[in-house]
Each structure stands twice: as structure tokens, then as C-alpha cells.
């Protein structure tokens, strides 16, 4: 930084009180804060402080993240395809055929906006939590990356499953003060096994094995809510969810409020709570939220969506942070927003010819979170 920049930073710091600067920065998106963290040491310490990161994360809106092949050149893109010496580098602004980039999709009023964090070389996204993404690159290397800050770390490989009969969960442990990845997989004998990776110690270890028959398949992604991982254990026709509290690491069967009979039934996270979106009839969808009542979990009916036409093709994607709107994708790939207060379903405009298959996307938030500077805000 030049002497002029240092003086300017010092002058601004003396004119505006620290708490005012804190409040102003808190209003900015994570991608801008990542750039502002290099303005001066004072701002860097503030923006990277655990308290600021927690408070900023609590204000971040839910987005979706997905992979897509790039169709044009992307300058200053971080490639997560490690080189022979194990380094991850920026590549030149030339189009590289076959590179899968990560994209972010955000709902803004009546529009869907797609943004590109300029990170490429992905194989698969496996799980997300608090703005962090566990993924593989094209070589199969296991990584954790924050697409917004472009900070990444290579993880140790767990049990390799050839047929992808597996599921990853990603969650923060309050007790251990660390992020943990849970890997469920079907072994060669056909039994379900499990293991846990600590991002602090970088070691995999075995944990409690799910009871026989608890999981039918791994069609549904794991959903994390307030330190607990949840799975729908089958494609349809199930009457329970499987939960695992990361503190006791036990797989527990919890009854659903109604049977899951629709192919598009899904679990989604909303404000730290688990919500079940279930297709009741051709014209009706119900939303149930799992809440703590004294010492027990209890399903509470949140809303019923009633339409006078067939809505069985609606696939639930996510709920907005305020819990007011539920976003769907239809069979023809249109994006629809249902307002729970106004009881209205309307189409959301997409900029450009995106045609994204959001069924392959993951819930995400754009944050400054790292695996070593954060604890959840619940």
C-alpha cells in the first residue's frame, strides 16, 4: 500500500468512529468486504474478526450454488485443479474447454441474478455450510472452499466409493468449536457405514453406524439445521426422517408429520429450523417446521399451498431468510416464488437464457466464513 493510501486510511479512521465504520461495513456484501479487507490493517482486523463474521453472516440471504461449464473466457479465475506440486493457481483469461465453474443464483425481488465467483475446475459439489463448500476437483481431490473469499484448503480423502452410493453432510459443532464433515456410504457388502472428518485435526474416524434398513438410498441431500443433520431416507413413500446431532453422533429415526409420497418432497433449512415441504394432493402442498417444545421436537404446520391446477411438478429450492417466500422450479425449468403472506405464486424473471437445472444445486450463503474464524449464530 502506498504512503498516500495509508494516510487516507488513517485519516478516515480518525474522522469516523470505529462503531460507525463497523455498521457501514456490515451492510456491504461479502464479495465487496473481501476486497475492502486490504485497504488497511484496521479494516482487515475488523472484517476478519469472528464477531464481525458472525454478525454479517446472520444478515446474509440464502442463495443457490451450482456447477456449470463455462462458455466464455473468465479472467483471474482460481483453478482448483492442483498442479503437480500441489498448488492451486490463477489461470490466464483464456477459455478452457471442459472446466466446470461454480455459480451463485440469488433471488432479488422478482428477478433471479446469476453471479460468477470465478472459481473453476470442479468435479462435484458434495455439501455446503455457512458459505463453505466441500467439493472435489476434476482429479477427485477433496477440498473445502469459500467461493466468495476464494480461500481453499485440501482435505484428506475418506473412504472411496466407486458407485457414488454416498452422502456428505457438513455442519458446525458448537461443543468442539469446529466444522465437521459426515460421510455416509454403502460398502462393497451392501451395508451403510459412516465416518466423520474434523476440519481442525484433518483426521477421519469412524462413528456410529446407522441401523440396518434406516436408509433406502441417498437420493436426498443432507440438510443441516442448528447443528443437526437430516436426511429423507428414500425417494418417496417414507414416514420418517433420519437425524444426526453432531454432538452425540447418533443416527435417530424421527417420524414425519405426514407421509412423504411425492417425488418432489424435500427438506429445507429456514432460519436454523428444518422445514418439510410435502405434496399432499395434486393441488396441495404443505409446509411443516420442526420446533423444540420443552425437551422434545415437534412438527408444526407452517402453511398450506392450495391451487386449482396441477402443482405436482413444483420442486422446492429454498426459503428466503425472512421465511416469507418459498422458491420452486417447475417441470419446464421456470422459477416460481410463492409468497406465504399474500398466498400468491408468481413467475420469477431470469436474466438471459440460463436454463439451469436447480435440482442439482445446493443452498448457500455468501459469507466471509473460514474453517478457523467462525461459530454459528443461532
N, C-alpha and C positions, 0 to 999 in steps of 0.2 A: 504494500500500500504506500502511496506517495505521502510526502510530508503534508501536502495540502489536504489530502483525504483524512489524514489523522487529525489535523487541526479542525476540519469541518465536523468530524465525528465528535471530538471533544467539545466543540462549541455547541453543537446540537444537544449533547448530553447535559451541558450546563444550563441551557435555555429551558428545556423541557424536563420536568421532574421525572424520576425513574418510573413511578407508577403510571404516569400518562403514556410514556413510551410503551410500557408493558401492555396497557389496554389497547393502544393503537395497533401494535404488532399482533395482538390476539385476534384482531378482526381480519387479518390477511390470510389467504390460502397458503397451504403448506409449501407449494411449489415456489411461491414468492419468498416465504420465510427462509427457505433453503438457500436462496441467493443472497438475502439480506444478512445472513449469518456471517458473511465475510466482510461486512462493512467495517466493523471494528471489534476488538476483543470484548468490550462490554456487551454489545448486541449478541455476539457469539455465545457468551456465557449465559445470557438471558434466554435466548432461543433454544439452547440445548439443555437448559436446566430441567430436571424431572418435573417440577411443579408446573412450569410453563407448558411442557409437552403434554402433561395430563390434562390441564385445563383446555388447551387448544383442541386436543383430541375429543373431549366431551362435547365440543361445539361442531365437530365435523359431520357433514351429511353423508348418508350412505350412497355409495356408487357401486357399479359393477366392473369387474375386471375380467378380461378375456384375451385369448391369443388369436392373432390373425396374420397371414402372410403379408408382408409389405409390398406395395405396388409401385412405390417410387423411392427415390433416394432419401435417406434420413441422416442429416449431418450430426456430428457429435453424439452418436449413439453408443451407449455402453453395451458391448457384446459380452454375454455371459458364457460364450463358448471359450473356455480357457485354452490358452496357448500351451505349448509343450512344457513351458516352465511353470505352469500352474497359475499364471497371471490372467486377469480379466482386463481388457483394454478398450479404449475408444477406437472405433474404426472410421475410416475416411468416408466422406459424404458420397459414396457410390452405391448403387443398387446392388444388393447381394441376393440373388435368387435363392429361395428356399428358407430364408430367415423368418422365423416367427417372432413377431413383435408383441409386446404386451400393450393393451389399450385400456382406457378407462371410459366408462359411459355414465354420465351424470344427468339426472332429471332437473331441469330448470324451468319452473312454471309449466308451460305446455310444450316444451322442447326437450329433446334428447341431444346432448352435446358429447361428442367423442373427442377425447384428448389422447395424445401420444407422449408418454414419458421418455421416449427414446431409449428403450432397453430392449435388446433383441437376443436371439439365439436360444429361445425356449424350446423345450421338448413338451413338457406338460406342467400345468398348474395343479398342485396337489391339495393345498389348503391355504386359508388366509386367516389372519387375526390382527386386529388393531392397526391395520396399514402395512403389516408384514405379509410376505408371500413365500410359502415353501413351494419350490418348483424344481424341475430338472432342466438341464440344458440338453442340446441335441446329442451330446455324448453320454447322457444319463447321469451326470454328476448332480448330486443333491445339494441345493442351495437355499438360503434364506435371503430375500432381497426386499428392500423398501423401494418401490418404483419411483416414488416422489423424490426422495433424497439420493437415490441411486447408490445407496450403501448396500453391500452384499457380503455374505460370508459363506464359505463352503462348509457343508455338513458331512458328517460321517455317514456312509451308506449303511442302511439297515439290511434286513433280510430281503433278498432279491426274489421277486415273484415274477415268473415268466409270463403268465397268462393275464396279468393285471387284475387278478381276483383280490383286490385290496382296497383299503380306505384309509385316508390320513385325516386326523383331527389335529387342530392347532389351538392352544389355549394358554392363558396365563395362570400360574399357580400363585395365589396370594401368600400362602404359607411359606413356600420356598422362594418367593420373590423372583420367579424366573419363568420364561416361556418353555413349554414342553410340547413335543410332537408325539401323537399317539398313532401307531401303525397297526392296523388290523389286516390280517391276510389269511388266505386259505392255503394251507401247506400241501405238500405232494400227496398226503394221505387223505386229503379232503376235510381235515379238521380246521377250525378257526383258531388262530393263535394271535398274540398281541405282544407289542414291545413299545417302550417309551424312550424318547430321546430328550435329554436335558440340554438346552442350548447354552447353559452355563458350563457344564462339565464336558459337553460334547461326547457323551457316552450313551449308547443304547443299553437297555436292560429289559429283561422280561417282566411282565406284570400279570395280574390275574387274567386267566383265560375265560372268555365268555362261555356260558353254559351251552351244551350241545343243543343245536336247533334254535338258538336265540336269534341268529342271523340267517336269513334265507339267501340273500345276495347283498352286494354292495352297490346297488343301483343308485341309492341316495347318498349325497354328500353329508359328511358330519357337520352339525351346526353347533357353534359354541355360544353359550349364554351364561354370563356370570360365573365363569369357572367350571361349567359343566358341559360336557359334550353329549349330543343327542343324535340318534340315527333312527330313521324309519327302516325297519329290518327287512322289508320286502317291497316289491313294485306295487302291489295292491292286495287287498283282502287281508290286511293286518289290523289287530285291535290293540296294539301297544307300541311304545317307543322304547328304545334301549338308551339308557343314560349312563354316563361315567363321570362322577365327580373327580376332578384331577387330584384332590387332596387325599381321598381314600383309594382311588384307582380300582374301584369295584364296578363291574357291569351289572346294572339293575334294570329289571323289566318294569315299566310304568304303563298302566292302561291309558289308552286314548279316550277322549270324551265320547267319540263316535268312531265307528269302524272306518278305516281307510279303504275305500273301494274304488276311487278314481285314479287313473294313471298319472294325473297331474297333481295329486295331493302332495303337499310339501310342508316341511318345517322351515321356518324363517326366524331370524333373530330380530327383535324390535326393542330397543332401549334396554338391553340387558335381560330381556324376558324372551321365552320361547313361545312362538305362535304356530299353531297348526292350521293350515288352510286346507279344508276338505270339501270335495264335491259331494253334495248330498243328493241332488237330483239333476236332471238335465238343465233346470232353470235356477238352481240354488247352490250357493257356496257359503260355507260357514267359517268364521274365524274364531278360534279358541286360544286363550292365552293361559300359560301355566304360571300360577302365582303361589307364593308361600303364604299359607294360612296357619298361623301359630307355628307348629313344628312340622306341618305336612304340606306337600304340594297339592294344589287343587286347580283343576281346569275351570276357567271362567269364560262363558261365551261372550265374545267381544263384539261381533257383528254378524249379520246375515245379509248376503247379497242376493236379491231376488230380481230376476229379469224375465221378460215374457218371450224370450227366444233362447235358443240353444247356446249355453256358455261352457260346454264340456271341454272345448278346445283351449280355454284360457289357462296359461301356465304362470303361476305366481313367481315373481322375481325377487322383490324386496318391498319393504315398507319404508316410507320417509321417516326421518328421525322423530318428528312430532307425532308419529302414529296416525296421521290423518289420511294418508293416501297409500293404497296398495297398487303396485305396478305389475302388469301382466304382459305376456307376449301371446299373441293369438296364433292359430294354425298357419295363417298366411304371413307370419312374422311381423305383423303390425304391433306396435307398442301401445298399450292402453293404460289409463290411470283411473282408478276408482276412488272417488272422494267419499270417505266414510261419513262425513258430516252432511254433505249435500246429497248423498245417495245417488251419485251420478258416475257413469262410466263414459269416458271420452278418449278419443284417439290422441296420441302424443305425436307431434311432428318430429321427424328425424332429418337432420341436415345431411344432404347428399344421399347417394344411393348406397347406404351402408349394408343392409341385408345381413344383419348379424344374428347368428344363432345363439341367443342368450341362454338357451338351455345348458350350454356348456360354460356359462360364466359363473363367477363367484362373487358373493357380497364382499365389499371392500370399503375402506375409508382412506382418504388422502391425508396422511399424518406425517409427523416428524419422528415417529416412534423408532427406536432401535431395540435390539435384544438386550441392551445393557443400560438403558436410561429410563425405563418406564414401568409403571404399575397401573392397573386398570382404575377407571373412575366409575364406581357403582354406588 
